[in-house]
Amino acid sequence: MRTLVWFRRDLRTHDHPALTHACRQGDDGVIGVFLLQPDQWKEHDEAPIKIDLLLRTLSELSRALSEKNIPLRVVTVGRFDGAPAALTKVAEETGCEALVFHAEYPIHERRRDRAVREAFEGAGLTVDVFHDQVLFEPGEVLTKAGDVYGVYTPFRRNVSQRLITEGVPSPLPAPTKQPDTGVSPDEVPEAIAGFKRFPKGSEARWPAGEEAARKRLQAFVDEGLSRYHEERDLPGIESTSKLSPYLALGMISVTQCLHAALQVDPDALDMRHRSGPSVWVSELLWREFYKHLLVGFPRVSRHGSFHRQYDGLPWRDSEADFDAWCEGRTGYPFVDAAMRQLKATGWMHNRMRMVVAMFLSKHLLLDWRKGEQFFMRHLVDGDLAANNGGWQWSASTGADGAPYFRIFNPISQGQRFDPDGAYILRWVPELEGLTGKDLHQPWRVGKEEVERRGYVMPIVDQKAGRERAIAAFKAYREDL
Ligand SMILES: Cc1cc2nc3c(=O)[nH]c(=O)nc-3n(C[C@H](O)[C@H](O)[C@H](O)COP(=O)(O)OP(=O)(O)OC[C@H]3O[C@@H](n4cnc5c(N)ncnc54)[C@H](O)[C@@H]3O)c2cc1C
């Protein structure tokens, strides 16, 4: 039997259950396939920098697979609805009798995968689906009442307990060399129309492939993991792993990450224990939590509020304010630094994602969906579950969200997490020479000086914006 492995957001050869299964079940070789779906990616707001990384990763994957005699076919189909025909054609051309792939959880992806399964089974071919993005299959971790968890802490307790009791599965090795199939791999394009190639710097910042991902994990384990619980909120230093793009495209698996953390601290799953590894594991489990939510509450895939009653919140409409936020010109240096970091690098520190998301949804009272979309269009690690979860948390419409009256103050957040202003000055050079309070509140030096430096005065008064948001949420809740 010869099997077709459909690669999607799992662009690696190690710890790849579908690939391992394909290699074990057949004696007539294995074929890989990847579908380029640019029209669908556009509809899903995938960022050019993410597609750039994806294409570079595909080249690496194709090379790694070729070493195992597994050719990677690369086929363009535009949209998801082209997937069943494209894949059955590849199976027919390459003599495959079975298809394997890993589950994806957003609603369109699940619909596509059902159609692919029907097409293959209709043609008399077998289909096997595995779960690799998560530690537990969504639907497997439920409350005592049998519901999907809508609150993180008991979810984490349940998952941790099960992993302690059942054990963490060992990451699977890469496959051995397979029988020759006589099929040649396809060229991987360097660019795709509609997605600009990301400028210089991206390749060095985000090197592609599973080898690069493993090196990054090892560097983090060696240099940052043990201090993670103390430093992870400081955006001015390299305090987190920056593995998110690698997890989003599956160059590394969550199991590999969990193993690395447990090797440093075998008690990292114990919730009473507080160490760098245990706090990092807790972040990996936030990722898991949001993926389970996508399946349990499909409306979040359709831009609905997790708490349905918040769908009608009276957001303001101001293109000028939104543009200022996007461009990093709100007059709040901590917010502006983060937005500029996002545009320049495709990535933003987690603390900063919360700060800017709260600023948009609370101080500016603009719809969080606009911010969610802007993030997706610029993030190298764009991931529907985590992005939606993070936005709804910040906007207080989501699962286990911040209470609507607990609004991060962009000035005191900066003073606390960037006390010497290193982060601000890296991204807002107009403020060079200012220190202390003046750096965090440049309006203190006067409008004329602020404008002379080419910076801007605040687009909203911090206190007034906060009070406006609390009043709007309060009035809306009273009318429910
Ligand atoms: C408004 C908002 C939007 C976000 N959008 C995304 C997104 O599109 N893609 C994305 O991967 N993460 C997103 N996050 C979560 C988090 O900010 C990033 O995962 C993290 O900053 C990535 O940096 P890192 O790899 O250095 O993380 P580390 O701190 O090293 O954490 C390790 C991994 O755990 C996961 N993780 C960490 N924190 C979270 C979290 N709060 N929620 C879910 N997973 C988490 C990520 O996969 C991350 O790579 C968002 C958070 C907010 C508040």
The ligand as an ORCA input file, in Angstrom:
! r2SCAN-3c Opt
* xyz 0 1
  C      -4.725     40.133     21.365
  C      -3.862     38.901     21.291
  C      -3.664     38.264     20.056
  C      -2.867     37.110     19.963
  N      -2.707     36.506     18.743
  C      -1.968     35.373     18.651
  C      -1.815     34.706     17.402
  O      -2.380     35.090     16.377
  N      -1.014     33.598     17.367
  C      -0.388     33.116     18.489
  O       0.309     32.102     18.392
  N      -0.557     33.703     19.678
  C      -1.311     34.824     19.802
  N      -1.451     35.435     21.015
  C      -0.872     34.796     22.208
  C       0.554     35.249     22.586
  O       0.642     36.639     22.609
  C       1.611     34.703     21.655
  O       1.447     33.324     21.495
  C       3.019     34.939     22.217
  O       3.252     36.318     22.383
  C       4.037     34.360     21.265
  O       5.328     34.618     21.701
  P       6.282     33.432     22.180
  O       6.298     32.365     21.167
  O       7.563     34.064     22.545
  O       5.511     32.924     23.456
  P       5.991     32.157     24.776
  O       5.735     33.061     25.909
  O       7.344     31.596     24.643
  O       4.916     30.969     24.871
  C       5.112     29.700     24.224
  C       3.956     29.399     23.291
  O       2.744     29.279     24.009
  C       1.659     29.774     23.229
  N       1.068     30.913     23.927
  C       1.693     31.770     24.756
  N       0.829     32.657     25.280
  C      -0.370     32.354     24.748
  C      -1.676     32.910     24.899
  N      -1.919     33.932     25.720
  N      -2.679     32.363     24.190
  C      -2.476     31.312     23.372
  N      -1.260     30.749     23.204
  C      -0.225     31.258     23.879
  C       2.250     30.214     21.897
  O       2.102     29.158     20.979
  C       3.701     30.463     22.249
  O       4.581     30.325     21.166
  C      -2.266     36.595     21.136
  C      -2.468     37.233     22.364
  C      -3.248     38.375     22.442
  C      -3.445     39.037     23.770
*
